[in-house]
């Protein structure tokens, strides 16, 4: 992939739910302006760089296991996560443009994955270590929950590790209820939408 492709402006959005209404601006707690937008196929290089910014702890908190950087940035995996259909899955990224260089950087990713029931979806959020506690997790969660409401889903849920207190705080503020599994390291957070 050519380096210049990472600096391109957002392409025209496609798919049944990938409309311009999915693009919004957000101001982080430090005053930095960022864009929330759907992930695009040409984000593969930006996603590889994003994964380079994640600590082992952040990776473990998101995936519940250790995943090497090499496995996370493997071409086949990045192609799969950058190509979403907008119907079964919506993925939003937080895109920051470096004002000095004009280069784009992905700071966070939020996903809404529709389950086989058709009226439920799973939510997942991943924020670069450097940008945690800047409001990005909250902004992404709020946006994917709104998308779920717009798609008339009945419920959204997410799995969290018990010691992921930061994400537990965020989802609790958004009305999620917790379901504990006996002898499980994880908690299911559920939000009823109707």
Helices and strands as residue ranges (DSSP letters): G 3-7, G 20-22, E 24-27, E 33-38, G 41-43, H 44-52, H 56-63, H 69-72, H 75-82, E 89-97, E 104-114, E 120-127, G 129-131, H 136-150, E 155-161, H 165-173, E 177-180, E 186-192
